[in-house]
Amino acid sequence: MTTPKNPDSSAKPAGERGLGVRDFAFVAEVPVRWSDMDAFGHINHARMVTLMEEARIQWLVMATTLAAEADTPTGSQAELIKSAMIVHVEIRYQSQLRHDDSPLRIGMWIKGFRSVDFTIGYEIRGAHAEDDSKPACVASTQMAVVDVAAHSLRRLSSVEKDHLRSWSRA
């Protein structure tokens, strides 16, 4: 199940900041599979990266769907989604997550962007954790934007930057 934390954020005028300092652009609920556990009953590190990917894909698909429903141009969002490539992943574990914590609630937002890349921030909590509790994991993925045909980096367009800005924290 996916839940836009701020459902109007993607429909706001270009360039308008829609998120507060503690808000998420999107919260995904991602089930933990038995195969995600290591021998000690914790979620395995490599599987955590996969769970973050599943949440990120849910968010990007939802953003494109909301734009289509709002009858706004989706071409730039679709292009951004198709051309984004992970170049760096960072995860800081602050407490254990186990199968009993399923589904994980993964809150995401845009931490920042530059001319050819952007960074997605994550706060990961178990299903039973309070919304204002310390997250079990804090993570980020740096995404470079590429020209797929030319096999090279490309610059973010002003429309793409506006989309990213609307998903950023104030």
LINGI-V727858 format. One record per run of one state. SS is the DSSP state (~ for helix, > for strand, _ for the rest). FROM is the first residue (numbers start at 0). LEN is the number of residues. If there is no record, write none. Layout:
ss->SS from->FROM len->LEN
ss->SS from->FROM len->LEN
//
This chain:
ss->_ from->0 len->1
ss->> from->1 len->2
ss->_ from->3 len->5
ss->~ from->8 len->3
ss->_ from->11 len->7
ss->> from->18 len->1
ss->_ from->19 len->6
ss->> from->25 len->5
ss->_ from->30 len->3
ss->~ from->33 len->3
ss->> from->36 len->1
ss->_ from->37 len->4
ss->> from->41 len->2
ss->_ from->43 len->1
ss->~ from->44 len->25
ss->_ from->69 len->5
ss->~ from->74 len->9
ss->> from->83 len->10
ss->_ from->93 len->4
ss->> from->97 len->1
ss->~ from->98 len->3
ss->_ from->101 len->2
ss->> from->103 len->10
ss->_ from->113 len->3
ss->> from->116 len->9
ss->_ from->125 len->11
ss->> from->136 len->11
ss->_ from->147 len->4
ss->> from->151 len->2
ss->_ from->153 len->4
ss->~ from->157 len->9
ss->_ from->166 len->1
ss->> from->167 len->2
ss->_ from->169 len->1
//
